[in-house]
Amino acid sequence: MPPPTGHFEGRVTYQGADLRLALDLREVKPGQLQADLRFPDREGLGFPVESLSFNSPQLHLERQPGALAGNTVIDAIREGDFLRGLFTADSVQADLLLVRRGKPEPRPYRALPVRFRSGSLTRHGTLLIPDDTIRRHPAVVLVPDANTPPRPRNLLPYADLLARHGFVALVYDQRAATQPASQRAGEPALADEVLAAVKAVKGNAAVDSTRVGLWTLGQGGPVAASAASQPGRPVAFVVALSAPGTSLATVSQTQTLDALRRQNAPAAATRLAQRGFAQLQRYVRSGGQGDTAQLHETLLAAWQQPWAASTTMPRRIPTAAEIQTQLPWRDWLLDPRTDWQQVRVPVLLLYGAADRFLPARESAQRLRGAVGSRRGSAVRVYAQANHELLLPAGIRSDTDGQWDWARPAPGAIEDMLAWMKQAVK
């Protein structure tokens, strides 16, 4: 049976909430499928499918194979012009029926493999180039979150979105965040990789080398700021979603306290965690000097509790040598404002007020003072939005007590694209 190519449309319903889907399936080579899953009413949620298989009559696709959170999965059976099965978003499952409405829509960009050198290392990436009549495009290098594994799939949907709006977009692999702490690259080395990626993009004939910027999410923010602050203004602008404006120590404490809240841990657990982080910060600030008896006792007491495994509290006290040489201890107390204050190009910083991974409002306030005076720079916070500027699925204050699917924070995508297009005029 030939593969089920075509443009398919349908909707899924969960607890009375409808979600429209559009799936384009193309056979790019004999037996090789390519797919894009879109959500017509919710721009910014769609993605090019990287994990796709068809074993007649079974179709399977995923956004992030193996992901514990943020994954989207379709398992369907082909029945003529129909795809019937299950749609799964995180832990929510709904019956799926997609109907073939015609030929598949082509991707509005072409993907070009890219390779570039950074020091002694070779990095590999993919350059998405819009298929339009413009000879030279503005471009963005998407800077990976410094805490993600290599080739972070969470950036590809953003690259897809930007390419669909006229930007050449580069996504590339990076050093593994799963390496031992002693082998991880620090901010200067990662910034050098970003600048090597920028150079590679500027060398492409489809790119206007004067309009190349950086786009990043999460802990990629400090790396992007470090790269953008280098002499000669190597980039034209920076867009950062959920960039930390506080030290890693504060971010780590925020994540731990959030984990305790979600577990409904007793107040004593929160006090114990706060005491542990206060002691740990004093110890790291001292360079690993002084009496560690109280800190050892606090960490031991915390790790005797079942909730400790879901927090960012360390199991043991780092040595003085580890504080000096290993990440994250080496940079644990650094203030991100230092790098942002050196950036001399327009900056857009976007935050979700309900971010569980960093203190969003405090970060926005601190970095607003660092970049807000630059011409064209802006800092915005979106109510109820999470780390990726989404309103999560569930019952929210904007849903009148009804369950709803996840959606981008109102105005966030539009604000970002409008700002970027203005920045490269």
C-alpha positions in Angstrom: 0.0 0.0 0.0 1.4 3.4 -0.9 2.0 5.9 1.9 -0.8 8.2 2.8 0.3 11.5 1.2 -2.0 14.5 1.1 -3.3 17.5 3.1 -5.4 16.1 6.0 -7.7 18.2 8.2 -9.7 17.4 11.3 -10.2 18.1 15.0 -9.9 16.5 18.3 -12.2 17.1 21.3 -11.4 16.7 25.0 -13.8 17.6 27.8 -15.7 19.7 25.3 -12.7 21.7 24.0 -12.1 21.5 20.2 -8.6 21.6 18.6 -8.3 21.9 14.8 -5.4 20.0 13.2 -3.9 20.1 9.7 -1.4 17.5 8.7 0.6 17.6 5.4 2.2 14.3 4.4 4.6 14.3 1.5 6.7 11.5 -0.1 10.0 13.2 -0.6 11.7 9.9 -1.8 10.2 6.5 -2.5 9.0 5.2 0.8 10.2 8.3 2.7 7.6 10.6 4.2 7.9 14.2 5.4 5.2 15.8 7.5 4.2 19.1 9.1 1.6 19.2 11.8 -0.2 22.6 12.1 -2.9 24.0 14.4 -4.7 26.6 12.3 -6.3 28.5 15.2 -3.1 28.5 17.3 0.0 29.7 15.4 3.2 28.8 17.1 2.1 25.3 18.2 2.8 23.6 14.9 6.0 21.8 14.0 7.9 19.9 11.3 7.8 16.3 12.2 11.2 14.7 12.8 10.0 11.3 14.0 7.7 9.7 11.5 7.0 6.1 10.4 4.4 4.4 8.2 4.0 0.6 8.4 0.9 0.0 6.5 -1.7 0.8 7.6 -0.2 2.3 10.8 1.1 5.9 10.9 3.1 7.1 13.9 4.6 10.5 14.5 6.0 12.4 17.4 7.3 15.9 18.2 9.9 14.9 20.7 10.5 11.1 21.0 11.1 10.1 24.5 10.2 13.4 26.0 8.5 13.3 29.4 6.7 16.6 28.9 5.9 18.7 25.8 5.5 15.8 23.5 2.8 15.4 20.8 2.0 12.0 19.3 -0.3 10.8 16.6 -1.0 7.0 16.2 -3.5 6.4 13.4 -4.7 3.8 11.0 -5.1 4.7 7.3 -8.6 3.9 6.0 -8.7 5.2 2.4 -8.8 9.0 2.7 -9.1 8.9 6.4 -6.6 8.7 9.3 -8.3 7.4 12.4 -6.6 6.9 15.8 -5.4 8.7 18.9 -3.9 12.2 19.4 -1.8 12.6 22.6 -0.5 15.9 24.0 1.5 15.4 27.2 -0.8 13.1 29.2 -4.1 14.0 27.4 -5.5 11.6 24.8 -8.3 12.2 22.4 -9.9 10.3 19.5 -8.6 11.5 16.2 -10.2 11.6 12.7 -8.4 13.3 9.9 -9.8 13.6 6.3 -7.7 14.0 3.2 -8.7 17.3 1.5 -6.2 17.4 -1.4 -2.6 17.5 -2.2 -0.1 18.3 0.6 0.9 21.9 0.9 4.7 22.4 0.3 6.9 23.7 3.0 7.6 27.4 2.3 11.3 27.0 2.8 14.1 24.7 1.9 16.5 23.0 4.4 20.2 23.2 3.8 22.7 21.2 5.9 25.4 23.4 7.4 28.7 22.6 9.0 31.0 25.1 10.7 34.1 25.0 12.9 34.4 26.4 16.5 38.0 26.0 17.7 38.9 22.4 17.2 35.3 21.2 17.0 32.9 20.8 14.1 29.3 21.7 14.6 26.4 20.5 12.3 23.2 22.3 11.7 20.3 23.0 9.4 19.6 26.3 7.6 16.0 27.0 6.7 15.8 29.4 3.8 12.4 30.8 2.8 11.2 30.0 -0.7 10.2 33.5 -1.9 11.3 36.1 -4.4 13.5 38.0 -1.9 17.2 37.7 -2.9 18.7 38.4 0.5 16.9 37.7 3.8 17.3 38.7 7.4 18.5 35.8 9.4 18.6 34.4 13.0 20.9 31.9 14.7 18.9 30.0 17.3 21.1 29.6 20.3 20.5 26.4 22.2 19.6 26.4 25.9 22.9 25.7 27.7 21.1 23.0 29.8 19.7 20.9 26.9 21.1 17.8 25.3 22.7 18.1 21.8 20.5 19.1 18.8 17.7 20.5 20.9 14.4 19.6 19.1 12.6 22.3 21.1 14.1 25.0 18.8 13.1 23.5 15.5 9.5 24.6 15.7 10.6 28.1 16.4 13.0 28.0 13.4 10.1 26.7 11.3 7.9 29.6 12.5 10.6 32.2 11.7 11.3 30.7 8.3 7.6 30.9 7.5 7.8 34.6 8.2 10.7 35.5 6.0 13.8 34.8 8.2 16.6 32.5 7.3 16.9 30.4 10.5 19.8 28.2 11.7 19.5 25.4 14.3 22.6 23.6 15.2 23.9 20.9 17.6 25.9 21.8 20.7 28.1 20.3 23.4 26.2 17.8 25.5 24.7 19.1 28.7 24.9 15.5 29.9 28.7 15.6 30.0 30.4 15.4 33.4 30.5 18.9 35.0 34.3 19.0 34.7 34.0 18.6 30.9 31.2 21.1 30.2 31.8 24.2 28.2 31.5 27.5 29.9 29.8 30.6 28.6 32.9 32.0 26.7 33.3 28.7 24.7 29.5 28.6 24.0 29.5 32.2 22.9 32.4 31.4 20.5 30.3 28.7 19.0 27.4 31.2 18.5 29.7 33.6 16.7 31.1 30.8 14.5 27.5 30.0 13.6 26.8 33.6 12.8 29.8 33.7 10.5 28.5 30.6 8.7 25.1 32.1 8.2 26.5 35.4 7.0 28.4 33.5 4.3 25.3 32.2 2.7 24.2 34.0 -0.5 20.6 34.1 0.6 21.4 36.1 3.8 21.8 39.9 4.2 24.9 39.8 6.5 24.0 43.2 8.1 20.7 41.8 9.4 21.6 38.7 11.3 20.4 38.3 14.9 20.2 35.8 17.7 17.1 34.0 19.0 17.2 32.0 22.2 15.2 30.4 25.0 16.0 29.9 28.7 19.7 29.5 29.7 20.8 30.3 26.2 20.1 33.9 27.1 23.4 34.6 28.9 25.3 32.9 26.1 23.5 35.0 23.5 24.2 38.2 25.5 27.9 37.3 25.8 28.1 36.7 22.0 26.2 39.9 21.1 28.4 42.0 23.4 31.6 41.2 21.6 33.5 44.0 19.8 32.2 45.1 16.4 28.6 44.3 17.0 28.6 40.9 15.4 24.8 40.7 15.3 22.0 43.2 14.6 19.5 42.2 17.3 18.8 39.7 20.1 15.5 38.0 21.0 15.4 36.0 24.2 12.5 34.1 25.7 12.7 33.5 29.4 16.3 34.6 29.8 17.4 34.5 33.5 18.0 37.9 35.0 19.1 36.4 38.3 22.0 34.1 39.3 21.8 30.4 38.7 21.6 30.1 42.5 18.4 32.0 42.5 17.0 30.1 39.5 17.9 26.8 41.2 16.1 27.8 44.4 13.0 29.0 42.4 12.8 25.6 40.7 13.1 23.7 44.0 10.4 25.8 45.7 8.1 25.3 42.8 8.6 21.6 42.9 7.7 21.6 46.6 4.5 23.7 46.0 3.4 21.2 43.3 3.8 18.3 45.7 2.0 20.2 48.4 5.0 19.7 50.6 4.7 20.9 54.2 5.8 24.3 55.2 8.8 22.7 57.1 10.1 21.4 53.8 10.1 24.9 52.3 11.9 26.3 55.3 14.5 23.5 55.1 15.1 24.1 51.4 15.4 27.9 51.8 17.9 27.3 54.7 19.9 24.9 52.5 20.2 27.4 49.6 21.1 30.3 51.9 23.9 28.2 53.5 25.0 26.9 50.1 25.2 30.4 48.6 27.4 31.6 51.5 29.6 28.6 51.1 30.1 29.1 47.3 30.6 32.8 47.8 33.4 32.0 50.2 35.1 29.8 47.6 34.5 26.6 49.6 36.1 27.9 52.8 34.8 27.7 56.4 32.8 25.3 58.5 30.5 23.0 56.5 28.9 21.2 59.4 25.6 23.1 59.2 25.3 22.8 55.5 26.1 19.1 55.6 23.4 18.6 58.2 20.8 20.5 56.2 21.5 18.6 53.0 21.5 15.3 54.8 18.1 16.2 56.4 16.7 17.2 53.0 17.8 14.0 51.3 16.1 11.9 53.9 12.8 13.3 52.6 11.0 11.8 49.6 10.5 15.2 47.9 14.3 15.9 47.6 14.7 13.8 44.4 12.4 16.2 42.5 14.3 19.3 43.5 17.6 20.9 42.4 19.2 20.6 45.8 22.6 18.9 45.6 23.2 15.7 47.4 26.6 16.7 48.6 28.7 19.8 49.3 31.0 20.8 46.3 34.7 20.9 47.1 36.7 24.2 46.8 38.3 22.8 43.6 34.9 22.1 42.1 33.6 25.6 42.9 36.6 27.0 41.1 36.6 24.8 38.0 33.2 23.0 37.4 29.9 24.2 36.1 27.5 25.1 37.4 29.3 26.0 40.6 31.9 28.2 38.9 29.1 30.5 37.5 26.5 29.8 40.2 26.5 33.4 41.6 27.2 35.4 38.5 24.8 38.2 37.7 23.4 38.0 34.1 23.1 41.7 33.9 26.8 42.1 33.4 26.7 40.7 29.9 23.4 42.3 28.9 24.8 45.7 29.9 27.5 45.3 27.3 25.0 44.6 24.4 24.8 47.6 22.0 22.1 46.3 19.7 18.3 46.2 20.1 17.1 43.5 22.5 13.6 41.9 22.9 13.1 40.0 26.2 9.9 38.0 26.6 8.6 36.3 29.8 5.8 34.2 31.0 4.5 35.3 34.5 3.8 31.7 35.4 7.3 30.4 34.5 8.2 27.5 36.8 11.9 27.5 35.9 13.0 31.0 36.8 11.7 34.1 38.7 10.2 35.7 35.6 9.0 39.1 37.0 12.3 39.6 38.9 14.3 38.7 35.8 12.3 41.0 33.6 12.7 43.9 36.1 16.5 43.4 36.5 17.2 43.1 32.8 14.9 45.9 31.9 17.3 48.2 33.7 20.2 46.6 31.7 18.7 46.8 28.2 15.6 49.0 28.4 17.4 52.2 27.5 18.7 50.9 24.2 17.0 52.2 21.1 14.3 49.7 20.1 14.7 47.4 23.0 11.7 46.0 24.9 10.9 43.8 27.8 7.4 42.2 28.1 5.7 39.8 30.5 2.7 37.8 29.6 0.2 36.9 32.3 -0.4 33.2 33.0 2.2 32.1 30.4 4.8 29.5 31.1 8.5 29.2 30.2 7.8 28.9 26.5 5.1 31.6 26.6 2.3 29.2 26.4 -1.0 29.1 28.4 -0.8 25.4 29.5 -3.7 23.0 28.9 -6.2 22.7 31.6 -8.7 25.0 33.4 -7.3 28.6 33.4 -8.7 31.9 34.4 -9.4 32.7 30.7 -11.5 29.6 30.1 -14.6 30.3 32.2 -14.1 27.2 34.3 -13.8 24.9 31.3 -10.8 22.8 30.3 -8.9 24.0 27.2 -6.0 23.0 25.1 -2.7 24.8 25.4 -2.3 28.0 23.3 0.3 30.7 22.8 0.0 33.6 25.2 -2.3 36.2 23.5 -0.2 38.6 21.5 3.2 36.9 22.3 3.9 35.5 18.8 2.5 38.6 17.0 4.5 40.9 19.3 7.7 39.0 18.7 7.4 38.8 14.9 6.4 42.5 14.6 9.4 43.5 16.7 11.8 41.4 14.7 10.5 42.7 11.4 10.9 46.3 12.6 14.4 45.5 13.9 15.6 44.4 10.4 14.0 47.2 8.4 
